[in-house]
C-alpha cells in the first residue's frame, strides 16, 4: 500500500490550480491527471483512492507525488519520444464520427456541447491515440464536421402529419391553384419591437458593438401574404394586438384588391382558427379556400424568410427613439419588397422535400 502524505501551502495550491486550468484548456491530459493527483493527495486522500478515480496505478500516483516534491508543478523533464506519433485508422475515424453524432452525453460526459479537449480525451480513451488539442479542429473538418450553432426542434412535431402534408396535401394545393388560376398565398404575421433587435456584425476584437435601446415594450405588428407564383406581397401594419377581427379585416382588404380565386395557406395561430375566422371563411367559399400547415412547421412557410430579411435590412442593430421612427423604417422595408417580386420569389424556395413532392 502507498502511504505517501504531504500538505500543500495556500500559495502552492493556487499555483497548482492555475496550472491545472491551463492544462485543461490546452488539452494536456497527462499533466491534468498529474495535477489532479497532487491536489487530491494534498487534501489527504490516499494514493489508492486517487488512482481509482484517475484510472491509473497506485504506484503512478506515488511517483507523481515524489516528482512534484523534487521538480515542482511541471514535473521532471521528459524526452521527446522517437518515431512518428500514432494516428487514427480509417475504421477508427468512422467510429469516432459515430460517437460524435451520438453526442457528449452518450459518450459519458456531463455536458451536451462538444469541445476540443473533450474530443481529445474521447479519442485517447477509446482508441489510445493522443492528438494535440489544436489539431482536433482540423481533424473534425476532415471528417466532415463544422463548428455551428444548434437549432431548436419542437418536441411536439407530428412527423406523420408533416409527411402527409408534403406528399399529398401540398401537391393537391399546387394542382388546384393551377387549374383555377388562383393566387396561392402563404400567410403569417410578424412583430417588430421598438426596443431593437440584435444580430452578428463585423467589429474589432474586444470591442463588442453596442446599440442603444429605448426599453419600451411596444412593437409594430404586420399581417403579410406572399404569392407563390408571382412574388406578389400583401401586407398591413397595425399598432394594436393581433386578433381575429384585425385578421379578417386584412383578408377582406386583400379580397377587395383582386378578382382572382385565392388559396390561402396559414399556420395554426388562434386567430386563424377561431370561430369568428372559421365563420368568415365559410362566407367566402366562392373565392377563398383555406389550408392549414402542419403544427410547428415554419420551414414549410416561405414568408418566414421574408420576415427575417425585413428585420435584417430594416431593424437589426438600429435605434428607434420613437415608435413613429420604427413604423417608418418597417414600412419602408416592406414597400421595398412589395416592389421587388423577383426578390420575394427567390425567398419562396420551399424545402427540397416539398419541391420533390410537387
For each residue, the residues with C-beta under 8 A, 3 or more apart:
1: 47 48 58
2: 46 47 48 58 59 61 62
3: 46 47
4: 41 47 61 62 65 66
5: 41 44
6: 41 42 65 69
7: 42
8: 12 13 16 38 39 42
9: 12 13
10: 13 14
11: 14 15
12: 8 9 15 16
13: 8 9 10 16 17 39 42
14: 10 11 17 18
15: 11 12 18 19 73
16: 8 12 13 19 20 35 38 39 42 73
17: 13 14 20 21 39
18: 14 15 21 22
19: 15 16 22 23 31 35 73 74
20: 16 17 23 24 32 35 36 39
21: 17 18 24 25
22: 18 19 25 26
23: 19 20 26 28 31 32 35
24: 20 21 27 32 117
25: 21 22 117
26: 22 23 117 133
27: 24 116 117 120 121 132 133 136
28: 23 31 32 133
29: 32 33 120 121 124 130
30: 33 34
31: 19 23 28 34 35 74 75
32: 20 23 24 28 29 35 36
33: 29 30 36 37 54 56
34: 30 31 37 38 64 67 68 75
35: 16 19 20 23 31 32 38 39 73
36: 20 32 33 39 40 50 54
37: 33 34 40 41 50 54 56 61 64 65
38: 8 16 34 35 41 42 64 65 68
39: 8 13 16 17 20 35 36 42 43
40: 36 37 43 45 49 50 53
41: 4 5 6 37 38 44 45 46 47 50 61 65
42: 6 7 8 13 16 38 39
43: 39 40
44: 5 41
45: 40 41 49 50
46: 2 3 41 49 50
47: 1 2 3 4 41 50 51 58 61 62 65
48: 1 2 51 52 58
49: 40 45 46 52 53
50: 36 37 40 41 45 46 47 53 54 61
51: 47 48 54 55 56 57 58 60 61
52: 48 49 55
53: 40 49 50
54: 33 36 37 50 51 61
55: 51 52
56: 33 37 51 60 61
57: 51 60 61
58: 1 2 47 48 51 61 62
59: 2 62 63
60: 51 56 57 63 64
61: 2 4 37 41 47 50 51 54 56 57 58 64 65
62: 2 4 47 58 59 65 66
63: 59 60 66 67
64: 34 37 38 60 61 67 68 75
65: 4 6 37 38 41 47 61 62 68 69
66: 4 62 63 69 70
67: 34 63 64 70 71 75 76
68: 34 38 64 65 71 72 73 75
69: 6 65 66
70: 66 67 76
71: 67 68 74 75 76
72: 68 75
73: 15 16 19 35 68
74: 19 31 71
75: 31 34 64 67 68 71 72 78
76: 67 70 71
77:
78: 75
79:
80:
81: 85
82:
83:
84:
85: 81 130
86: 128 129 130
87: 129
88: 92 93 96 123 127 129 139
89: 92 93
90: 93 94
91: 94 95
92: 88 89 95 96 127 129
93: 88 89 90 96 97 143
94: 90 91 97 98
95: 91 92 98 99 126 127
96: 88 92 93 99 100 122 123 126 127 143
97: 93 94 100 101 143 144 145
98: 94 95 101 102
99: 95 96 102 106 107 122 126
100: 96 97 103 114 119 140 143 145
101: 97 98
102: 98 99 106 107
103: 100 106 107 112 114
104: 107 109 111 112 113 114 118
105: 108 109 110 112
106: 99 102 103
107: 99 102 103 104 122
108: 105
109: 104 105 118
110: 105
111: 104 115 118
112: 103 104 105
113: 104
114: 100 103 104 118 119
115: 111 118 119
116: 27 119 120 133 134 136 137
117: 24 25 26 27 120 121 133
118: 104 109 111 114 115 121 122
119: 100 114 115 116 122 123 136 140
120: 27 29 116 117 123 124 130 131 133 136
121: 27 29 117 118 124 125
122: 96 99 107 118 119 125 126
123: 88 96 119 120 126 127 129 130 131
124: 29 120 121 127 128 129 130
125: 121 122
126: 95 96 99 122 123
127: 88 92 95 96 123 124
128: 86 124
129: 86 87 88 92 123 124
130: 29 85 86 120 123 124
131: 120 123 135 136 139
132: 27 135 136
133: 26 27 28 116 117 120 136
134: 116 137
135: 131 132 138 139
136: 27 116 119 120 131 132 133 139 140
137: 116 134 140 141 147
138: 135 141 142
139: 88 131 135 136 142 143
140: 100 119 136 137 143 145 146 147
141: 137 138 144 145 146
142: 138 139
143: 93 96 97 100 139 140
144: 97 141
145: 97 100 140 141
146: 140 141
147: 137 140
148:
149:
150:
151:
152:
153: 157
154: 157 296
155:
156: 295 296
157: 153 154 162 295 296 297
158: 161 162 294 295 296
159: 162 163
160: 163 164
161: 158 164 165 294 295
162: 157 158 159 165 166 294 297 300
163: 159 160 166 167
164: 160 161 167 168 169
165: 161 162 168 169 170 293 294 297 300
166: 162 163 169 170 300 351 353 354 357
167: 163 164 170 171 357
168: 164 165 171 172
169: 164 165 166 172 173 291
170: 165 166 167 173 174 300 354 357 358
171: 167 168 174 175 357 358
172: 168 169 175 176
173: 169 170 176 177 184 263 265 291
174: 170 171 177 178 184 358
175: 171 172 178 179
176: 172 173 179 180 182 263 289
177: 173 174 180 181 182 183 184 228 229 263
178: 174 175 181
179: 175 176
180: 176 177 261 263
181: 177 178 260 261
182: 176 177 260 261 262 263 289
183: 177 227 229 232 258 260 261 262 263
184: 173 174 177 227 228 229 263 265
185: 225 226 227 228 234 254 262 263 264 265
186: 225 226 228 265 266 301 302 303 348
187: 223 224 225 264 265 266 272 303
188: 224 266 267 301 303 304 307
189: 221 222 223 224 242 269
190: 221 222 224 307 310 311
191: 219 220 221 222
192: 197 219 220 221 222 310 311 314 315 326 330
193: 196 197 217 218 219
194: 214 216 218 219 220 320 323 326
195: 213 214 215 216 217
196: 193 211 212 213 214 315 317 318 319 320
197: 192 193 311 315 316 317
198: 211 316 317
199: 312 316 317
200:
201: 209 317
202:
203: 207 208 209
204: 207
205:
206:
207: 203 204
208: 203
209: 201 203 317
210:
211: 196 198 317 318 319
212: 196 319
213: 195 196 319
214: 194 195 196 319 320 321
215: 195
216: 194 195 323
217: 193 195
218: 193 194 323
219: 191 192 193 194
220: 191 192 194 237 238 239 323 326 327 330
221: 189 190 191 192 237 238 239 240 241 242
222: 189 190 191 192 235 236 237 238 330 334
223: 187 189 235 236 237 238 242 246 247 250
224: 187 188 189 190 233 234 235 303 306 307
225: 185 186 187 233 234 235 254 264 303
226: 185 186 231 232 233 234 302 303 306 344 347 348
227: 183 184 185 230 231 232 233
228: 177 184 185 186 302 348
229: 177 183 184
230: 227 341 345
231: 226 227 340 341 342 343 344 345 348
232: 183 226 227 341 344
233: 224 225 226 227 306 334 337 338 341 344
234: 185 224 225 226 254 257
235: 222 223 224 225 334 338
236: 222 223 250 253
237: 220 221 222 223 327 330 331 334
238: 220 221 222 223 242 246
239: 220 221 323 327
240: 221 246
241: 221 246
242: 189 221 223 238 246 247 269 271
243: 246 247 271
244: 247 248 271 274 276 277
245: 248 249 276
246: 223 238 240 241 242 243 249 250 271
247: 223 242 243 244 250 251 271 272 277
248: 244 245 251 252 276 277 280
249: 245 246 252 253
250: 223 236 246 247 253 254
251: 247 248 254 255 264 280 284 288
252: 248 249 255 256
253: 236 249 250 256 257
254: 185 225 234 250 251 257 258 262
255: 251 252 258 262 284 287 288
256: 252 253
257: 234 253 254
258: 183 254 255 262
259:
260: 181 182 183
261: 180 181 182 183 287 288 289
262: 182 183 185 254 255 258 287 288 289
263: 173 176 177 180 182 183 184 185 289 291
264: 185 187 225 251 288 289 290 291
265: 173 184 185 186 187 290 291 292 293 301
266: 186 187 188 269 272 290 291 292 293
267: 188 272 292 293 297 298 301
268: 272 273 292 293 295
269: 189 242 266 272 273
270: 273 274
271: 242 243 244 246 247 274 277
272: 187 247 266 267 268 269 277 292
273: 268 269 270 277 278 292
274: 244 270 271 277 278
275: 278 279
276: 244 245 248 279 280
277: 244 247 248 271 272 273 274 280 281
278: 273 274 275 281 282
279: 275 276 282 283
280: 248 251 276 277 283 284
281: 277 278 284 285 288 290
282: 278 279 285
283: 279 280
284: 251 255 280 281 287 288
285: 281 282 288 289
286:
287: 255 261 262 284
288: 251 255 261 262 264 281 284 285
289: 176 182 261 262 263 264 285
290: 264 265 266 281
291: 169 173 263 264 265 266
292: 265 266 267 268 272 273
293: 165 265 266 267 268 297 300 301
294: 158 161 162 165 297 300
295: 156 157 158 161 268
296: 154 156 157 158
297: 157 162 165 267 293 294 300 301
298: 267 301 304
299: 304 351
300: 162 165 166 170 293 294 297 350 351 354
301: 186 188 265 267 293 297 298 304
302: 186 226 228 305 306 347 348 349 350
303: 186 187 188 224 225 226 306 307
304: 188 298 299 301 307 308
305: 302 308 309 347
306: 224 226 233 302 303 309 310 337 344 347
307: 188 190 224 303 304 310 311
308: 304 305 311 312
309: 305 306 312 313 337 347
310: 190 192 306 307 313 314 315 330 333 334 337
311: 190 192 197 307 308 314 315 316
312: 199 308 309 316
313: 309 310 333 336
314: 192 310 311 318 329 330 332 333
315: 192 196 197 310 311 318 320 326 329 330 333
316: 197 198 199 311 312
317: 196 197 198 199 201 209 211
318: 196 211 314 315 329
319: 196 211 212 213 214
320: 194 196 214 315 323 325 326 329
321: 214 325
322: 325 326
323: 194 216 218 220 239 320 326 327
324: 327 328
325: 320 321 322 328 329
326: 192 194 220 315 320 322 323 329 330
327: 220 237 239 323 324 330 331
328: 324 325 331 332
329: 314 315 318 320 325 326 332 333
330: 192 220 222 237 310 314 315 326 327 333 334
331: 237 327 328 334 335
332: 314 328 329 335 336
333: 310 313 314 315 329 330 336 337
334: 222 233 235 237 310 330 331 337 338
335: 331 332 338 339
336: 313 332 333 339 340
337: 233 306 309 310 333 334 340 343 344
338: 233 235 334 335
339: 335 336
340: 231 336 337 343 344
341: 230 231 232 233 344 345
342: 231 345 346
343: 231 337 340 346 347
344: 226 231 232 233 306 337 340 341 347 348
345: 230 231 341 342 348
346: 342 343 349
347: 226 302 305 306 309 343 344
348: 186 226 228 231 302 344 345
349: 302 346 355
350: 300 302 354 355
351: 166 299 300 354 355
352: 355 356
353: 166 356 357
354: 166 170 300 350 351 357 358
355: 349 350 351 352 358
356: 352 353
357: 166 167 170 171 353 354
358: 170 171 174 354 355
